[in-house]
Amino acid sequence: MTYRPRQPSIFSRTPWWLLAIGLLFVLGLWAITNDTGYSQIFRALSGGVLTTIWVTLVAFCAATLIGLLVALARTSGNRILREVATFYVEIIRGIPVLVFLFYVAFVGAPAMVGAVNWLLQPFDTTITVRQFDLVWRAIVALTICYSAFIAEIFRAGIESVDRGQLEAARSLGLSRWKCFRLVTFPQALRTILPPLANDFVSMIKDSALVSALGVQDITQLGKVYSSGTFLFFETYNVVAFLYLTMTISLSLLVRLLERYLRDNAR
């Protein structure tokens, strides 16, 4: 008699955590659509969703570009580039995001405005610190902070590629740029994409810190609305609902991406 392994039941394969999250989402959506108080709060906070998405997208795209450049410097054969890139990564990663946000907004921004005014001297033109919008100060801060973390993701992906393949490509006469573009990067991408997507989800949550500068994102609008109506419980329920909708949706997409990459790697 041949042994047949027992097939897992539907009950054991059901993702109960996902069903619980779905139930919370349905309850939140029901409250927003049927309760007048929650509906007013949602309308008051909905404008902050676009600000949150805008800040996150711009900062993440810029951080990804800078992170790739820093990672290439960290894996470079030039020791000066490696040391400078490592110094950048270690310093930035050691500073809390909120502290760095304040530093860029109130120390870095005046310094940058002063540097720009010095460059504009021949044109008899000046700008003021007030013209440096707080939204852009927040974007600059998030970009610099996350570029250090993303640089480590790229570095780990690049170093995961077998050195023998690079040596074989070099022996065929490919330049360093072609080796990176045709051999290293396509293989590293499988390792890079999932943690990179997770960093995007983390940046959505960390974008709430820009409310400390008065940027009109979801958190700031919630703070203003609750202080005026004293509906703290209801307001922050909606704030949490909006953030959870964005982050959990993206987290599920990341899971699907990881599964797709894992299946194609077989």
N, C-alpha and C positions, 0 to 999 in steps of 0.2 A: 504494500500500500504506500503510495507516494504521499509525502507530506506537503500540504498546501498551506502557505502562510496565511494567517487570518487577516482579512481585509479590514482596515479601520472603518468604523461606522461613521455615518453622517454626523452623529452627535459629537464624536471625538474630533472630527475635522472642522467643525463650525468655529469660526473666529468670534468667540463671545465678546471679546473686548471691542471688536468692530461693531457688533450689534448694539452694545451699550452706548458707544459713541453715536451711532445712528439714532438711537432713542433720544439721547440728549439733544441732538440736532433738531429732531422733529419737535420736541418739547419747546426748544428755544424759538423755532420758526412759528409754532402755534401761538406762543405768547406775543411775538412781535406782530403777527397778523390779526390777532383777536383782542388783545388788550390795548386800550387807548393809550395808557401811560407808556408801555413798552414801544408802541408805534411812534409816539412823539420822540422818545429817546433815540430810536433807530434813525429817524429822519434827521435829528440834530447831529448824530455822529457819522452819518453816511458820507458827508463831505470829507471827513478825515481819512476815509479808506483810500481815496485817490492820492492823497498826500503820502500816506504810508507806502503805497505801491510805488509811487514815483521815486521817493527817497531810496527805497530798497533796490529798485531796478538800476537806477543810475549808479548808486554806490557799489552794487555788486558787480556790474559790468566793468567799472573802472578798477575795482579791487582785483578782479580776475586778470585783467591785462597787466597791472603792476605786479601781481603775484607771480604770473608766468615769467616776467622779466627777472624778478628777484630769484626765482627758482633756477632759471638758466644761469644766473650769476653764481648761485650756490653750487651748481654742478660744473662750473667752468674750470678749465685747467689753469686759469690765471689766479694766483693766490690772492692778489689784491682784491679782485672782484669777489672771491669767496669770503674773505674776511669782512669786507664792507657789507655784503649781503647778510652774512651771519649776524653781524652787529645790529643791523636794521631789524631783523626778525626777532632777536632776543630782547631788544629794547622795547619794541612795540608790543610784543606778546606779554611783557611783564607789567604793562600799565593797564589798569581797569578801563573798560570802554567809557564809562561815565566820566572818569577823571580826564581821559584824553579828549572827550567831547568838550569839556569846559576849557581845557588847555588850548585846543584849536580855536574855539569860539572867542576866547577873551585874551589870549596871548598870541596865538599863531595868526589870527585874522588881522590884527593891527600891524604885525610885522610884515605880512604879505602886502597889505595896502601901502605901507611905507616903502617897500621894495618896488612896487609898481609905480608909485609917485616919483621915485628916484629915476626910473627908466623913462618916465614921461616928461622929465624936466625939459628936454630940448623942444617939446611940443607945447610947452606952457599950459599943461593940463594936469589937473589933480583930481583924485577921487577921495571920498571920505570912508571911514569904517562903516558908517551906517548904510552905505551903498552896497556893502558886502552882505547880502541877504543871509539871515539865520538858517534858512533851508540849505543853502549852499555850504555854509560852515558845517552843518550837520553831515552833509553828504561827504565833504572832504574828510571829516573825522572818521566816519564809518569806513570810508574807502581805505584810509591808511591803516586803521586797526585790522580790518579783515584781510588786507593784502598780505600781511605777515602770516596769518593762518593758512590762507590759500596757497601761499608760496611753499609751505611745508607739504601740502597735499600734492602739488605739482612735482616737488622734489622727490617725494616717495614714489610717485608714479613713474617718473623718469628713471629712477634708480632700480625699479622693479624689472626693467627690460634687461634681458640677458646680455652681458658684455660681449659674448661671442658673436651675436648677431651684428653688433656695431662694428666689430673688427672685420667680420666678413664683408659688410657693406663698404667699409673703408678700403678693403683690399680690391674691391671691384672698381675703385676709382671715384666713388661718390664723395662729394664735398661734405663738410660738417653740417651745413644747412640741409642738404638733401638727405643725409642720414637721419637728422632729427625729423624732417617732414615726412619721409617715406617709411622709416623703420621705427624710430623711437616713439614719436607722438601717437601714431595710430594704436600701438599696443598699450602705451601708458594710459590712453583714454579710458580703457575698460576699468582700470584701477582708480582713475581720477574722478570719473563722473558721479558715482554714488556719494562719496564724502563731499564733493563740491555742491551737489544738490542739497545735502544736509546743512551745509554752511549757509545756503540761501534761505532755508527755513529758519535757521538761527538768526540771520540778519533781520528777518521780518519781526521776530520777537524783540531783538535789540533795538530796532528802529523806534520802539516805544520810549527809549531814553531821550530822543530828540525833543520830547515834550518838556524836558528840563530847560530848554532854550526858548520855550514858548511857541515852537513850531506847531501849527494847527493840524496835528495828526489825530488818530483815533483817541489816544490816551489823553492828549491835551483837551480835546473837545469834551471828553467824558469828565475830566476834572472841572472844567468850567461849568458844564451843565449841572453836575451834582452839587457844586458849591452854591449854585443859584437856586436850585429846587430842593436841596437836601434829600434827594432820592438816590442815596449812595448805593444801596443794595441793588435797585433796579438798573441804575446806570452802569455799574461795573459788571453786572450780569451781561448786559449788551456788549460792553467792551470786550469781555472775555469771549463771548459768542463770536464776535467778528474776527478776533485773532485766531480762535480755534478753527473757524471755518477755513481760513487761509492756510494755516500751518498743517492741519490734519489732511486737507486735500492734497497739498504738496507732498506730505510725508507718504501718502498712499501712492502717489505717482513715483516717488523715489523707490518704494518697494517694488513696483512693477518694472521700473528701469533695472534694478538689481537682478530681478528674476530673468528679465530678457537677456541681460549681459551674461548671466550665469548659464542660461540654456544655450546661448550661441557660442559660448566658450568650449562646450563639450565636443 
